[in-house]
Amino acid sequence: MNNNLIAAIDLGGTKIYTVLADVQGKILAFTREETKSTQGSDAIIRQMASTVHTVFEQAGQSTSRLSAVGVCAAGFFDWQKKIMIHSPNLPGWDMVPLERELEEQFGVPVIVENDANAQALGEARFGAGRGANDQIFITVSTGIGAGLIIDGNIYRGSKGFAGEAGHMVVKPDGPVCGCGRRGCLETISSGTAIARAAHNAVSDGKIRTSLSATLAREGKLTTPHVFQAAQLGDTVAKDILAEAIHYLGIGLVNLVNLLNPEMIIIGGGVAEAGEVFLHPLREMIVHNAIPPSAAVITLKKAELGVEAGVTGMLCALSDVCASEEE
Ligand SMILES: [Zn+2]
């Protein structure tokens, strides 16, 4: 088994990131290319297969040494039926039997995992969550996703859909979410929501804000623009962030009370703002979660960045390879 090689693929809406590793997780080669996201699932599955051939060529290895493939992607993956029910980043990906189709391509066992679950496992084993058995990974970027690590492993629920923290309702009369309901956490606290609130504040025009000049100069407003404006004292930007952080804090307090984790790891583009984002979240938990749970929680920024998903898939594949050896 030690001679065998494993491939991990992070299938994103814009990029496919593929790494080749040995079963100890040592990376031998990698490739990153644009996802042919508009060409449908068949074309993307062929593209994934082609990236695996590329990393074998780069490493000077024969593809006959491939023993297993792990893929993580955003979306609702039915862990029991092995079907990608829907992927928000990949148009037309509905009810795709992804695992079976990939196994036909590769001729070896394939594991598919939700991307936040994979990132959570990667951070737990090799990133910010090292040493903590029970932890929550939350990624705050265009949307909000989460992975729950309980007793060292991914908690999936009965069919694989656990951890949809972005769709916890925190404000019942809030904005309409992509899932069709109102007031989901990601409609208020995601990067998309923060940028939308900034645009709305400028078009509203009732209060002076430096975001107006930023929009005129840059042609758009992003989360980093809002953080920069807030740091320079812009009260509109400060209020937008305060609301996003407040509702994310409510979500985290509820998760802490429910699961009593040792650690919360925050990843995604919005968390790149660092302590200005993390410190108030920590304060929210300390003052609002039930005291015995609040007393043991550590909240940290994720460490692995874009490597988290493939790292998690390499961990999952190593676990499978190890259990086959027993
Ligand atoms: Zn929702």
Residues whose N, C-alpha, C, O or C-beta is under 5 A from the ligand:
A	BS01	ZN	G166 H167 C177 G178 C179 C184
